[in-house]
Amino acid sequence: MQLDHSFTVPAHPDDAWKLFQELHRVAPCMPGAVLDTLDGDSFTGRVKVKVGAVQMSYRGEGTVTRDAAARSMLLDLSGSETRGAGTASALVTATLTVDPAGTLVRVRTDLDITGRPAQFGRGIMTEVGDRIVRQFATRLEDLLRDAGPAASAVHTTGTADTLQGRRATEPEAIDLGAAALPVLLRKAAAPTAAVLLAVVMIHALRRRSRR
């Protein structure tokens, strides 16, 4: 399944690209995710999602490959449910380009998922992806706005301690049920309308037959 998203952040592409190099700062912007370890271009982490009353936790790993000239990065991600047989893997390509508002970030995700979330289909997964990306963009914008000139050096120095603290913290589950609800309602609208129409027609025919 291929998903495409884009968003803008109010920063020069060079500044945004520098921030994207620091995964320990960018990762917390992703809803439902916690970065556990970071070793060069390899990392491990956890993601927790909720669909209604059902919660699913994933533990996984990934690598990042960067192309500084194109301001592009490729994330190769894979993970599995901690209590279940579901798996997820993704190739995520993020490209930064100049935009009148600052930096345009285009994200293309090639997603392969098994288990319970796979039943939602492309429509719902796209809607879920849109909402996650919007939350990520808002948090990233706040990070860029609050970052001072020395922020990079300060955060880099404290990377090990910061990640150690996060390993003891459970990620806050992102509610896919809430995100999927609008799509589920739209999908249900057509059959519901058909049922209502059938009821009205039957009622009308009964009234006519009584006459």
Residue pairs with C-beta under 8 A, 6 or more apart in sequence:
1 110
1 111
1 112
1 113
1 122
1 125
2 108
2 109
2 110
2 111
3 108
3 109
3 111
3 125
3 126
3 129
4 106
4 107
4 108
4 109
5 106
5 107
5 109
5 129
5 130
5 133
6 104
6 105
6 106
6 107
7 104
7 105
7 133
7 134
7 136
7 137
8 99
8 101
8 102
8 103
8 104
8 105
8 137
9 16
9 102
9 103
9 105
9 137
9 140
9 141
9 144
10 101
10 102
10 141
10 144
10 145
11 19
11 102
11 103
11 144
12 102
12 103
13 71
13 96
13 97
13 98
13 102
13 103
15 103
15 144
16 96
16 102
16 103
16 105
16 144
17 68
17 71
17 96
18 152
19 25
19 26
19 140
19 143
19 144
19 147
19 152
20 26
20 73
20 94
20 96
21 66
22 152
22 155
22 156
23 35
23 38
23 43
23 64
24 35
24 38
24 155
24 159
24 162
24 163
25 143
25 155
26 140
26 143
27 33
27 34
27 35
27 43
27 45
28 34
28 35
28 139
28 166
29 136
29 139
29 140
29 143
30 132
30 136
31 132
31 135
31 136
31 172
31 174
32 47
32 48
32 49
32 132
32 171
32 172
32 173
32 174
33 45
33 46
33 47
33 171
34 45
34 46
34 47
34 166
34 167
34 169
34 170
34 171
35 43
35 44
35 45
35 163
35 166
36 43
36 44
36 45
36 46
36 163
36 166
36 167
37 43
37 44
37 45
37 163
37 167
38 159
38 163
41 63
41 64
41 65
41 66
42 61
42 62
42 63
43 61
43 62
43 63
43 64
44 59
44 60
44 61
44 62
45 59
45 60
45 61
45 62
46 57
46 58
46 59
46 60
46 171
47 57
47 58
47 60
47 79
47 171
48 55
48 56
48 57
48 58
48 170
48 171
48 172
48 173
48 174
49 55
49 56
49 58
49 117
49 173
49 174
49 175
49 176
50 56
50 173
50 174
50 175
50 176
50 177
51 116
51 117
51 175
51 176
51 177
51 180
52 177
54 116
55 173
56 81
56 83
56 84
56 86
56 115
56 116
56 117
57 81
57 82
57 83
57 171
58 79
58 80
58 81
58 82
58 86
58 88
59 79
59 80
59 82
60 77
60 78
60 79
60 80
60 88
61 77
61 78
61 79
62 75
62 76
62 77
62 78
63 75
63 76
64 73
64 74
64 75
64 76
65 73
65 74
65 76
66 72
66 73
66 74
67 73
70 95
71 95
71 96
71 97
72 93
72 94
72 95
72 96
73 93
73 94
74 91
74 92
74 93
75 90
75 91
75 92
75 93
75 94
76 91
77 88
77 89
77 90
77 91
77 92
78 87
78 88
78 89
78 90
79 87
79 88
79 89
80 86
80 87
80 88
81 87
81 115
84 115
84 116
85 114
85 115
86 113
86 114
86 115
86 116
86 117
86 118
87 113
87 114
87 115
88 111
88 112
88 113
88 114
88 117
89 111
89 112
89 113
90 109
90 110
90 111
90 112
91 109
91 110
92 107
92 108
92 109
92 110
93 107
93 108
93 109
94 105
94 106
94 107
95 105
95 106
96 103
96 104
96 105
97 103
97 104
97 106
98 104
105 137
107 133
109 129
111 125
113 125
117 125
117 176
120 128
120 176
120 180
123 183
123 187
124 180
124 183
124 184
127 179
127 180
127 182
127 183
128 176
128 179
128 180
131 179
132 174
132 179
155 162
